[in-house]
Amino acid sequence: MSMKRTDLEKKLAKKLDGRLKSSLPPQRFAQGAAVAAAQEERKASKKEAAPKLVPLACRLPADLVARLRERAVAHEGGIHGLMTEAAEAWLSKKA
């Protein structure tokens, strides 16, 4: 006795459903997710190993700020590097 087309489709669907239930979940959802998270933590810890930068706010005259910006354009570290060098020079001169 041959099967009807609909019965054949139902049987194929059950086979497929059984295969999907018995297969392992993809790595991004299983143990591989923990490995990926650990790699992200390692990258983050390397970033944290860099020296901590603390924001500093101060009020300066506008003409002084303009001169600092002009020099910062030519400076390798930008305004941050320029201000770091200026603060270090000032502190070493005071000591």
Beta strands, then each sheet from edge to edge (+ up, - down):
end
